[in-house]
Amino acid sequence: MTETTPASTAAEPLTEWTDPAVLTAAESAALLADAPWKRMVTVGDSVAEGVREPVPGYRDLSWTDRVEEALGAVTDGFTALNLGRRDLVAARVAAEQLGPALEFGPDLAFVVAGGNDMLRPHFDEDEVRRELAAMVRAFRSAGADVATIGLLDITAAGLGPARFREVLSARTRRLNELAAEVAAEHGACHVDNPPGHPVAADPGIYSADRLHLNARGHAFAAANTVRALAAHLASA
């Protein structure tokens, strides 16, 4: 009689408490325990706004919600304002959000713009650089620390129209380079979301629109952001 091996059971679905690419609320707070920031503002497009879909096992929070949660846990009197709104190109982000953001008096500002510019038929890199630089410079002149955000390359997960993937990937890389360059020029932090990370190539981090992150993707992005902020503080 031949002994058979029991059929393997399906792997348990990930949750934010078992996902190795995600930080728990306590881990995020510990990394930012020495953060000096009390007033955080976010300007930008749908990435800043936090557009997403819920995912079982993950709290329905955007990446900014999670950063706010971590900073609020370690800083008395912490407050935040998110002005992000979908569909805006960089010039409109600057024109419509920079003034109210500065009036808020932030000591930490996230600048997330250019994603809609790169989706246009013509990607005007120079204009995006000017708008990013103007916003980062304005916040830095007002005494705020600033972080720019690198976008995930959706083509790494096999998303986006097949005939446009090469162009879209190249534009995503270029936009991220611009944001990193502007951050470096003004002593700001840049949050890199590397396309080589295994999670970046997982279509399971995206919403049904195959463009925006879902709640799991936001948890991953938040972890990258918290780690980048912690490294920025350590290097100051």
C-alpha positions, 0 to 999 in steps of 0.5 A: 500500500502506497502512503500518500502525502496530504494535499497542501492547504492554501496559504493563509491570506496576508493581513497587515499584521502578517504582511512582511512589507507592512509596518504595524502602527506600533512599529511605525510609531517607534521609528518616528519616536523622535520626530519633531513634527506637529503640523503635517500637510499634504498637497497633490493629486489622487495619490496624495488624496489617498484614492483606494479600495478596501482589502480584507485584512487591512485597515481602510487607511491611506498612506497619509492616514497611517503616517498621521497615525504614527506621528499622532501617537508620539507627538502631543497636539499633532494635527494634519491637513490633506489638500490632495485632490484627484485629476490635478496636474502639477501646475494646478496643485501649486495654484490651488493648494500651496497657498492654503497649505502654507496658511496652515503653518506646517512643519512637515509637508508632503508634495505629490504631483506630476502623475497626471502630467505624465499620463498626458500625450506630451509629458512636459518634464520641465514644467513639472520640475518647475512646479515641484521645485516652486512648492518644495522651495516655498515650504522650505522657506517657511521652515517646514521639512518636506518629502516628495514621493516616488510613484510605483511603476504599475507596469512592473505588475503587468498593468497599463495598456500593453502598447504604452507600458514601455513609455509609461515605465520610462515616464514613471522613472523620469518623474521619480528622478525629477522628484528626487532631484528637487528634494536633494536640491532643497534639502528635502526627503524623497520617498523612493518606492522601488520598482524592484521590490517584490511587492511592487510587481504584485497586481494584488496591491492595486485597485480595480481601476488598475491604476491606484493602490488599494488598502494593502498597497497604501499600507506598503507605501506608508511603510516605505514613507515611515522608513524614509522619514526615519532615515531622514531624521537620523541623517539630519 
